[in-house]
Amino acid sequence: MWGLLRIARWRTRIGPARRAVSTAHAHTKSPLKGSTVSVTSVEEILVLHHSHLDVGYTHAQPVVWQLQGEYITQAVEWLEATADLPVEAQPKWTCEAYEPVLRWLRAAPQSQIDRFVALHQAGRIGVAALRWNVSALPDRPGLNRLIEGKRELEAVLGSRVSVACQHDVPGAQWALADVLLDAGVDMLIMGANLHSGRPVQPRPGMFGWEAPSGRTLRVFNGHHYTMFDQLLYSWDDSVDRMQEGWEETSAHLQRSGYSLPFLYLSSTCSPVMWDNAPPNPYLPGLIQRWNERGEGPTIRYATFDDLRDAASVVPHDQLEVRRGDWTDYWTFGAGSTPTATSASRHAKARLHEVAAIGTDRRDVVHTAQERTDLFDEHTWGFFDPSPANPQAVTTELLKRALAHEADELAGFALMSGLEALAENPPADRGLSGVLVVNAADHARTVHPEIPEAWFRDARPAGERTYRARRMAYDSRPWRVRLPNDEVRRVQGIELPARSYRIVPFAELRGVQSSTIQHHTEQQPTFGSPSWDAFSEVARVTGTIETPFHRVQYDGETGRIVSLFDIVNGAELTNTDDEYDFFEFVRERADAMVDGTREAFYKRDLDGEKFDQLGWDAWRPIRERARRPLSCSVVVEDDRATLTRRIDAPGLSFLTQRFTFSSSSPVIEVDVEFELLADTTPQAIYFVTPLNMPANWSGSFDSAGEVVRLDDDQLEGACRGWATVETFAAISGSSLTQVLFTPDAPLVQFGTFHFGPPMDRVPRDSNPRMLAWAYNNYWMTNYPLTEPGVVRLRFGFASYAHVADQELRERAYDFAHAPIIWPVTTHGRSPGAGRLTAPSAV
């Protein structure tokens, strides 16, 4: 009731008579559309007391969950014990994300749950609508699951949860706005960390975030969390020190034109504990002493709901509306775990297929979803990521394991669904045919690769076959193909949307003789393109021609010197660029200038609390490969594969395979490399220089939405790189060139852009498309090394006049290998049918 009375008084005080309160207050644009008002004095500071949830970072992940549960128990006891304090100093506790709350509720005795609910109904425990703070990696089903627990929470609390919070991460996927609105959330609180990012404006302030659907979500764009402690020096436990901090803060607010009658700040236990912190029993006394002095704004504890009430001082229809993707700066760190990130994306592909096909193993699906969703949470590892730190090793292993377990379980659930669809008995003799499935919502023509072993078992009394053996790694159609795999390619099979066919082995036809032309010749070359010094020798050049492309390459180095689109009559690459198609580039800090991770961002907490960024115009060193090791071309069936092996700095080996097909315009690019154990800051790119006129446009997809570079991005959001779901495209007046990204999500448009934020990506002619395969730039939390062989798959294609939906369909087809499965002798009879599983599992 007290909070509502305060809101009512604020509303009467923001009229014209109230606004001219001081000649020291400059006129500035307010959050109200098109109006100019004087900056009002802040009458009240709302303090959100919470624990910032980092699943990892301060403690290993299993320990974090235990601690977060303990904090809720402590908060219940603390709040009950402080019921007699003055109302402003009476503490409130806010659960920043709902996952710790649900875990606690499921384990707590009913007596404790009743106490929690009573405190919530009294307004002293707040909750939020999002499961945790999330990176830019989720697909649309992942975003939907991020808010599913809200219903369970509301059922226990007996009240609606209307506010969501994204702390720390400087961004949020555009689709999240619609997901929140669909779930009944009408306010999103952002508390972005500026480290290696920058803020969307106004900050602090409010605006209406226009979702892709056209609806508008209220956003309170607040300070980074812990700013009550940082701005007002609460850790000094001194009212005089708080007064100094308030004078600095007030001056900053006046300079920035802040016009709301309240200021919202959050508090943890910093500087002792910034993240995963418990309730702070020392803060209420300091707040009480401040209020008793009466020399500044009243300070009181607040929950997210209290902030929502306070924010209603500005009517929703009077908010300025901002439209576009809140493109995240931070998810570039996911490039530090390329193998696990790839596994997580594979798991999402399998989960989509399971949703279409159906499965009797819903428990397995649920666990796979849990693992991949938690992999997308914004924390990757320990705050000190040194490989010599045992805690860093533990947290990184546990994080990577989430993706790999999700991939394995999603694959198992899919295989179970395929076994049921094929009606295979657990044990049988021999195989009779192949089940071919299209799980997409559009028609596909698939070109399966069928293991030769299946044909050998296609006999009336063939080898014994068991369910468990059919689920072995080498039977999975979506797995990485190894050099000794024996597979038979068959002619394309047309399938309607969400359908299947069972084809007897006798009816499968091998692909027709290749229509690909390949020839080589020797010619004298002076100053030939090579990673070695220029030479004056006869060099081998080669040409590969398919119905879609004519490719010219250097037979010594494997460099692709021309890539011509036959269908559209256009040279695709800029042949004058220093880089060739998909060329390796290693980027690193210059140790002679500054070889540390501070080379590009010099963090200053005192500056960041007033939105002063630490970005530096660093000058990185970019290294190309040192020398070619081998180049070969193999033509088989309906495709030709150019393989080049390269000696590259920072790697123990690098192999690139370019597959050109006579049945598809998509060029498949497979890369394998192994990083040397080097913790110094570095990045690995694969660069494609495009032949494109100036004023091109860019686009990428994220959680099912297509985002136009610059045009569909909030001002202040990241332009230098994007976390891509399935494709990135650069379009000119007549042609669109597309990079498909099923494994590695990071892309840069135009040229190398890792560095200070840009307001807009330059649209110079002949841009480059950068597949950002790896980096260890992040100075905390993300791993510094990546063990083992990294295998990544990309696709590249060019189209004339292609629509967004068509691009998404083609990206889906590239990311989802043809789903095939053996049908045993006593399995389902040949025929076709429609998939009838529900759209989600």
MOUR-V926012 format. One line per field, one symbol per residue. psi: psi as a letter, one per 20 degrees, with the letter a starting at -180 (. if undefined). Layout:
BEGIN
psi: ???
END
This chain:
BEGIN
psi: gghhgggghghiijrhhhhmhpiioqprpriqpjqprqpqqphqppooprppoonbfhrqghhghgghghhgggggggghikiiqqhhioqqppohqighgghghhiqqhghgggggghghijipqrriqgrpqakhqaghghghijhihggghhghkrqoipqpnqgpmrqqhhhghggghjjpjppppmqpiokbrqqqqoqaqrpoorhiirpppponarqqjhggghjlhiilphghhgghhgggghghghikpjqjqppqqpbkqigohqlqrqoiihhhghghghhhkjaqppqqqrhhgggghiihoqhijqqppprpmpphhihhiiimhghgghghgghghhghghhhqqjmhhgggggggghghhiqiphbqhnjpiiohhggghhghghhgghgggghhgghghghhghhikpqhprprqhappppoirjqqqoqnqopphhhhhjmqhlaqqpqghhhjrgiipijrppqhjpoqpprqqppprpmrrqopqhhippqqrqpjpppqqqpqppplqoqiaqqrmrpqpqqppprihqoppqpighjpoipopoggilpphqoiiqhqaplqpppprqohifojrijhioopohhghikkoqjqqmqnrppprqgqqhqpqpppqckqppppppqoqpiqhqppppoppqiiqipppopqprpqqnoiqprqpqopopqnprrkrqqqrqolipppppghkpqpirphhrqopghqqqppahiqpppopmhgoipqppfapjobqqqhqpqlqqlrqpoonhqqkhpiqgqqiqoqrpppqprqprqqplpqghhghghhghhhoqpoqqqprhkaqqqaqrqpjqriq.
END
